[in-house]
Amino acid sequence: MSNSFILSVALSIVSMLAAPLIQASSGAGAGLQAGSPQNGEQLTKGSDCSSCHAADHEVVGPAYNAIAKKYAGQSDAADKLAQRIKEGGSGSWGNTQMPPHYELPDAQIQEIVRWILSLKDTPTARADSTEKYTYALQDGKTITLDFPLFVEGKEPKVTKDVFRGYELYNSYCYRCHGTDATESELAPSLRHALEIGMTPQQFLAVAMPGREDKGMPSWAGFLSEEEMTGIYRYVKGRSLGLVPVGRPPSESE
């Protein structure tokens, strides 16, 4: 059997396997261009935008309803906002750099912009809870947090979001920031950053866009606000010496 015959058969098999994928891809693209159900809200939530923005509260960047209110009444609002999404930048809402989105087709950006601008009358979300949680530290002092580290009445079992933060940290962050959020020569100590007062929003403002000049990747579009908050809570527990080294016991156990 000749090599040319084998190559011909292999190419035929690859073509047959790839055909359905190509057809599905082209069909999906055509559906979107023709006005698919994937509207502006769905496009926004399916992009990396949701890692840094939310409809009714500030995350890393401003809430969408705040953006809509700022641009309300401006005849060129849609064009301005589309340009900012496309090109990225900073300055309008602080110094955090918004990455460009050149890969997004103009038609999709326009759908996203229409949806954002429609949120000008959306009320701003209130804090989920004003409840405080007080814990005793090893030095005898106490610390009060606005989130629980442990399941009520079942300490030292950590909550689901703290345990999820541990899992994510030890999957993605430990390589540079140290196992168990201890120390590392590759990147700053996250425990120390939280010890001196880094807030959840400041934590997300660094982690989501990353630090390209420092070699830190962006986690926007890969990890959600909820997941990154879980990482913050886990590291906060470690920085206080309340969450132990290693796999912490969780409420599911």
C-alpha positions as a Markdown table, in Angstrom:
| # | Residue | x | y | z |
|---|---|---|---|---|
| 1 | Met | 0.0 | 0.0 | 0.0 |
| 2 | Ser | 1.6 | 3.3 | -1.1 |
| 3 | Asn | 2.2 | 6.3 | 1.1 |
| 4 | Ser | 0.2 | 8.5 | -1.2 |
| 5 | Phe | -2.9 | 6.2 | -0.9 |
| 6 | Ile | -2.6 | 6.3 | 2.9 |
| 7 | Leu | -2.3 | 10.1 | 2.8 |
| 8 | Ser | -5.3 | 10.3 | 0.6 |
| 9 | Val | -7.5 | 8.2 | 2.9 |
| 10 | Ala | -6.3 | 10.2 | 5.9 |
| 11 | Leu | -7.2 | 13.5 | 4.3 |
| 12 | Ser | -10.7 | 12.1 | 3.3 |
| 13 | Ile | -11.4 | 11.1 | 6.9 |
| 14 | Val | -10.3 | 14.5 | 8.2 |
| 15 | Ser | -12.5 | 16.2 | 5.7 |
| 16 | Met | -15.5 | 14.1 | 6.7 |
| 17 | Leu | -15.0 | 14.8 | 10.4 |
| 18 | Ala | -14.5 | 18.5 | 9.9 |
| 19 | Ala | -17.4 | 19.0 | 7.6 |
| 20 | Pro | -20.1 | 19.0 | 10.3 |
| 21 | Leu | -18.1 | 21.4 | 12.4 |
| 22 | Ile | -17.6 | 23.8 | 9.5 |
| 23 | Gln | -21.3 | 23.6 | 8.6 |
| 24 | Ala | -22.3 | 24.3 | 12.2 |
| 25 | Ser | -19.9 | 27.1 | 12.5 |
| 26 | Ser | -21.0 | 28.8 | 9.3 |
| 27 | Gly | -24.7 | 28.2 | 10.2 |
| 28 | Ala | -24.2 | 29.8 | 13.6 |
| 29 | Gly | -22.5 | 32.8 | 12.0 |
| 30 | Ala | -25.3 | 33.2 | 9.5 |
| 31 | Gly | -27.9 | 32.9 | 12.3 |
| 32 | Leu | -26.3 | 35.7 | 14.2 |
| 33 | Gln | -26.0 | 38.0 | 11.2 |
| 34 | Ala | -29.6 | 37.3 | 10.3 |
| 35 | Gly | -30.8 | 38.3 | 13.9 |
| 36 | Ser | -30.3 | 35.3 | 16.1 |
| 37 | Pro | -31.8 | 35.0 | 19.6 |
| 38 | Gln | -28.3 | 35.8 | 20.9 |
| 39 | Asn | -29.1 | 39.4 | 21.7 |
| 40 | Gly | -27.0 | 42.1 | 23.3 |
| 41 | Glu | -27.4 | 40.8 | 26.9 |
| 42 | Gln | -26.4 | 37.3 | 25.9 |
| 43 | Leu | -23.5 | 38.5 | 23.8 |
| 44 | Thr | -22.3 | 40.6 | 26.8 |
| 45 | Lys | -22.6 | 37.7 | 29.3 |
| 46 | Gly | -20.8 | 35.4 | 26.9 |
| 47 | Ser | -17.8 | 37.7 | 26.6 |
| 48 | Asp | -15.1 | 38.6 | 29.0 |
| 49 | Cys | -17.1 | 41.8 | 29.9 |
| 50 | Ser | -18.9 | 40.1 | 32.7 |
| 51 | Ser | -15.7 | 39.5 | 34.6 |
| 52 | Cys | -15.2 | 43.2 | 35.1 |
| 53 | His | -18.7 | 44.6 | 34.8 |
| 54 | Ala | -22.2 | 43.9 | 36.1 |
| 55 | Ala | -25.6 | 45.3 | 35.3 |
| 56 | Asp | -26.3 | 46.9 | 38.6 |
| 57 | His | -23.1 | 47.1 | 40.7 |
| 58 | Glu | -19.5 | 48.0 | 40.3 |
| 59 | Val | -17.0 | 45.2 | 39.9 |
| 60 | Val | -13.6 | 46.2 | 38.4 |
| 61 | Gly | -15.2 | 48.7 | 36.0 |
| 62 | Pro | -18.5 | 50.6 | 36.4 |
| 63 | Ala | -21.9 | 49.1 | 36.4 |
| 64 | Tyr | -23.7 | 49.0 | 33.1 |
| 65 | Asn | -26.5 | 51.1 | 34.4 |
| 66 | Ala | -24.0 | 53.8 | 35.5 |
| 67 | Ile | -22.5 | 53.8 | 32.0 |
| 68 | Ala | -26.0 | 54.1 | 30.5 |
| 69 | Lys | -26.9 | 57.0 | 32.8 |
| 70 | Lys | -23.6 | 58.8 | 32.0 |
| 71 | Tyr | -24.3 | 58.6 | 28.2 |
| 72 | Ala | -28.0 | 59.3 | 28.5 |
| 73 | Gly | -29.1 | 62.1 | 26.2 |
| 74 | Gln | -26.0 | 62.1 | 24.1 |
| 75 | Ser | -26.7 | 61.8 | 20.4 |
| 76 | Asp | -23.4 | 60.1 | 19.7 |
| 77 | Ala | -23.5 | 57.8 | 22.8 |
| 78 | Ala | -23.7 | 54.6 | 20.8 |
| 79 | Asp | -20.7 | 55.5 | 18.7 |
| 80 | Lys | -18.6 | 56.6 | 21.7 |
| 81 | Leu | -19.3 | 53.5 | 23.7 |
| 82 | Ala | -18.7 | 51.2 | 20.7 |
| 83 | Gln | -15.3 | 52.8 | 20.1 |
| 84 | Arg | -14.4 | 52.4 | 23.8 |
| 85 | Ile | -15.3 | 48.7 | 23.7 |
| 86 | Lys | -13.4 | 48.2 | 20.5 |
| 87 | Glu | -10.2 | 50.1 | 21.4 |
| 88 | Gly | -10.2 | 49.8 | 25.2 |
| 89 | Gly | -8.4 | 52.4 | 27.3 |
| 90 | Ser | -8.7 | 54.1 | 30.7 |
| 91 | Gly | -9.4 | 57.5 | 32.2 |
| 92 | Ser | -13.2 | 57.8 | 32.0 |
| 93 | Trp | -13.8 | 55.8 | 35.2 |
| 94 | Gly | -10.4 | 55.6 | 36.8 |
| 95 | Asn | -7.0 | 54.3 | 35.9 |
| 96 | Thr | -7.8 | 50.6 | 35.4 |
| 97 | Gln | -7.0 | 49.7 | 31.8 |
| 98 | Met | -9.9 | 48.2 | 29.8 |
| 99 | Pro | -8.5 | 45.8 | 27.2 |
| 100 | Pro | -9.4 | 46.3 | 23.5 |
| 101 | His | -11.9 | 44.0 | 21.8 |
| 102 | Tyr | -10.8 | 44.2 | 18.2 |
| 103 | Glu | -11.9 | 40.5 | 17.7 |
| 104 | Leu | -15.6 | 41.4 | 18.2 |
| 105 | Pro | -17.5 | 42.1 | 15.0 |
| 106 | Asp | -19.0 | 45.6 | 14.8 |
| 107 | Ala | -22.5 | 44.1 | 14.6 |
| 108 | Gln | -22.0 | 42.3 | 17.9 |
| 109 | Ile | -20.6 | 45.4 | 19.6 |
| 110 | Gln | -23.6 | 47.4 | 18.4 |
| 111 | Glu | -25.9 | 44.9 | 20.0 |
| 112 | Ile | -23.9 | 45.0 | 23.2 |
| 113 | Val | -24.0 | 48.8 | 23.2 |
| 114 | Arg | -27.8 | 48.9 | 22.6 |
| 115 | Trp | -28.3 | 46.6 | 25.6 |
| 116 | Ile | -26.1 | 48.6 | 27.9 |
| 117 | Leu | -27.7 | 51.9 | 27.0 |
| 118 | Ser | -31.1 | 50.4 | 27.7 |
| 119 | Leu | -30.2 | 50.0 | 31.4 |
| 120 | Lys | -30.2 | 53.6 | 32.4 |
| 121 | Asp | -33.3 | 53.1 | 34.6 |
| 122 | Thr | -32.1 | 49.9 | 36.2 |
| 123 | Pro | -31.8 | 50.4 | 40.0 |
| 124 | Thr | -28.4 | 49.9 | 41.6 |
| 125 | Ala | -28.2 | 46.7 | 43.6 |
| 126 | Arg | -28.1 | 46.9 | 47.4 |
| 127 | Ala | -25.6 | 44.9 | 49.4 |
| 128 | Asp | -26.8 | 41.3 | 49.8 |
| 129 | Ser | -26.2 | 41.4 | 53.5 |
| 130 | Thr | -25.2 | 43.8 | 56.2 |
| 131 | Glu | -24.4 | 40.9 | 58.6 |
| 132 | Lys | -21.0 | 40.9 | 60.1 |
| 133 | Tyr | -18.9 | 37.8 | 61.2 |
| 134 | Thr | -16.4 | 38.0 | 64.1 |
| 135 | Tyr | -13.6 | 35.6 | 64.5 |
| 136 | Ala | -10.9 | 35.2 | 67.2 |
| 137 | Leu | -7.3 | 35.4 | 65.9 |
| 138 | Gln | -4.3 | 33.4 | 67.3 |
| 139 | Asp | -3.0 | 36.5 | 69.1 |
| 140 | Gly | -6.2 | 36.9 | 71.1 |
| 141 | Lys | -7.5 | 39.8 | 69.0 |
| 142 | Thr | -10.7 | 39.6 | 67.0 |
| 143 | Ile | -11.5 | 40.4 | 63.3 |
| 144 | Thr | -14.9 | 41.3 | 61.8 |
| 145 | Leu | -15.6 | 40.4 | 58.2 |
| 146 | Asp | -18.6 | 41.1 | 56.0 |
| 147 | Phe | -18.7 | 37.5 | 54.8 |
| 148 | Pro | -18.5 | 34.1 | 56.6 |
| 149 | Leu | -15.4 | 32.0 | 56.5 |
| 150 | Phe | -17.0 | 29.0 | 58.2 |
| 151 | Val | -20.3 | 27.3 | 58.2 |
| 152 | Glu | -22.3 | 28.5 | 61.2 |
| 153 | Gly | -21.9 | 26.2 | 64.1 |
| 154 | Lys | -19.5 | 23.9 | 62.2 |
| 155 | Glu | -16.1 | 25.6 | 62.4 |
| 156 | Pro | -13.5 | 24.8 | 61.1 |
| 157 | Lys | -15.6 | 23.7 | 58.1 |
| 158 | Val | -15.3 | 26.5 | 55.5 |
| 159 | Thr | -18.2 | 27.7 | 53.4 |
| 160 | Lys | -18.7 | 26.5 | 49.8 |
| 161 | Asp | -17.3 | 29.7 | 48.2 |
| 162 | Val | -14.2 | 29.7 | 50.4 |
| 163 | Phe | -13.6 | 26.1 | 49.5 |
| 164 | Arg | -14.1 | 26.9 | 45.9 |
| 165 | Gly | -11.6 | 29.7 | 46.3 |
| 166 | Tyr | -9.1 | 27.2 | 47.7 |
| 167 | Glu | -9.7 | 24.9 | 44.7 |
| 168 | Leu | -9.2 | 27.7 | 42.2 |
| 169 | Tyr | -6.2 | 29.1 | 43.9 |
| 170 | Asn | -4.5 | 25.8 | 44.0 |
| 171 | Ser | -5.3 | 25.2 | 40.4 |
| 172 | Tyr | -4.2 | 28.5 | 38.9 |
| 173 | Cys | -2.6 | 30.9 | 41.4 |
| 174 | Tyr | -0.1 | 28.8 | 43.4 |
| 175 | Arg | 2.4 | 28.5 | 40.6 |
| 176 | Cys | 3.4 | 32.2 | 41.0 |
| 177 | His | 2.0 | 33.2 | 44.4 |
| 178 | Gly | 3.0 | 30.1 | 46.4 |
| 179 | Thr | 1.3 | 26.9 | 47.6 |
| 180 | Asp | -1.4 | 27.6 | 50.2 |
| 181 | Ala | -0.9 | 31.3 | 49.6 |
| 182 | Thr | 2.4 | 31.3 | 51.5 |
| 183 | Glu | 5.4 | 32.9 | 49.8 |
| 184 | Ser | 6.9 | 32.9 | 46.4 |
| 185 | Glu | 9.9 | 34.4 | 44.6 |
| 186 | Leu | 7.9 | 34.7 | 41.4 |
| 187 | Ala | 5.2 | 37.0 | 42.5 |
| 188 | Pro | 4.1 | 39.2 | 45.4 |
| 189 | Ser | 2.6 | 37.6 | 48.5 |
| 190 | Leu | -1.1 | 37.8 | 48.3 |
| 191 | Arg | -1.5 | 37.1 | 52.0 |
| 192 | His | 0.7 | 40.2 | 52.7 |
| 193 | Ala | -1.4 | 42.3 | 50.3 |
| 194 | Leu | -4.6 | 41.4 | 52.1 |
| 195 | Glu | -2.9 | 41.8 | 55.6 |
| 196 | Ile | -2.3 | 45.4 | 54.8 |
| 197 | Gly | -5.8 | 46.1 | 53.7 |
| 198 | Met | -6.4 | 45.2 | 50.0 |
| 199 | Thr | -10.1 | 45.2 | 49.4 |
| 200 | Pro | -12.1 | 42.7 | 47.3 |
| 201 | Gln | -12.5 | 45.3 | 44.6 |
| 202 | Gln | -8.8 | 46.2 | 44.6 |
| 203 | Phe | -8.1 | 42.4 | 44.4 |
| 204 | Leu | -10.3 | 42.0 | 41.3 |
| 205 | Ala | -9.0 | 45.2 | 39.8 |
| 206 | Val | -5.5 | 43.6 | 39.7 |
| 207 | Ala | -6.5 | 40.0 | 38.9 |
| 208 | Met | -9.0 | 40.5 | 36.2 |
| 209 | Pro | -7.0 | 42.7 | 33.8 |
| 210 | Gly | -3.7 | 41.2 | 34.9 |
| 211 | Arg | -0.4 | 43.0 | 34.9 |
| 212 | Glu | 1.2 | 42.5 | 31.4 |
| 213 | Asp | 4.3 | 44.5 | 32.4 |
| 214 | Lys | 4.8 | 42.1 | 35.3 |
| 215 | Gly | 4.0 | 38.9 | 33.4 |
| 216 | Met | 0.7 | 38.3 | 35.1 |
| 217 | Pro | -2.0 | 37.1 | 32.8 |
| 218 | Ser | -5.5 | 38.5 | 32.7 |
| 219 | Trp | -8.2 | 36.2 | 34.2 |
| 220 | Ala | -11.1 | 38.2 | 32.7 |
| 221 | Gly | -13.3 | 35.9 | 30.6 |
| 222 | Phe | -11.8 | 32.8 | 32.3 |
| 223 | Leu | -12.8 | 33.3 | 36.0 |
| 224 | Ser | -16.1 | 35.0 | 37.0 |
| 225 | Glu | -16.6 | 37.7 | 39.6 |
| 226 | Glu | -18.0 | 35.1 | 41.9 |
| 227 | Glu | -15.0 | 32.8 | 41.5 |
| 228 | Met | -12.4 | 35.5 | 41.9 |
| 229 | Thr | -14.3 | 36.7 | 45.0 |
| 230 | Gly | -14.0 | 33.1 | 46.4 |
| 231 | Ile | -10.2 | 33.2 | 45.8 |
| 232 | Tyr | -10.1 | 36.5 | 47.7 |
| 233 | Arg | -12.0 | 35.1 | 50.6 |
| 234 | Tyr | -9.8 | 32.0 | 50.8 |
| 235 | Val | -6.6 | 34.1 | 50.7 |
| 236 | Lys | -8.1 | 36.4 | 53.3 |
| 237 | Gly | -8.8 | 33.4 | 55.6 |
| 238 | Arg | -5.2 | 32.3 | 55.1 |
| 239 | Ser | -3.8 | 35.8 | 55.7 |
| 240 | Leu | -5.6 | 35.9 | 59.1 |
| 241 | Gly | -4.3 | 32.4 | 60.0 |
| 242 | Leu | -7.9 | 31.2 | 60.3 |
| 243 | Val | -8.0 | 28.9 | 57.3 |
| 244 | Pro | -5.4 | 26.2 | 57.7 |
| 245 | Val | -2.6 | 25.0 | 55.4 |
| 246 | Gly | -3.7 | 22.4 | 52.9 |
| 247 | Arg | -7.2 | 21.3 | 52.0 |
| 248 | Pro | -9.6 | 22.9 | 54.4 |
| 249 | Pro | -12.6 | 20.9 | 55.6 |
| 250 | Ser | -15.8 | 22.1 | 53.9 |
| 251 | Glu | -19.5 | 22.0 | 54.6 |
| 252 | Ser | -20.0 | 19.3 | 52.0 |
| 253 | Glu | -18.0 | 16.8 | 54.1 |
